[in-house]
Amino acid sequence: MAKPAIEITAKPSIPVSSSI
């Protein structure tokens, strides 16, 4: 559960951080 959750969260986190 933690594995897929981290991957999904890390994906949107990367583009979101780049946008800022």
N, C-alpha and C positions, 0 to 999 in steps of 0.2 A: 504493500500500500504506500509506504513512504517513497519507494523508488519511483513509481509512476507520478506520484504527487510532486516530487522534486523536479522531475523532467518537465512536467506540464507547467509548473510554476516558473521554472528557470526560462523556458521558452518565451513566454510573454514578458518576463522581467527584462530580458535582454533588449528587445525592441522598444519597450517602454522607457528603459533607462537611456537608450540611444536617442530617442525622440527628445528627451529632456536635455 
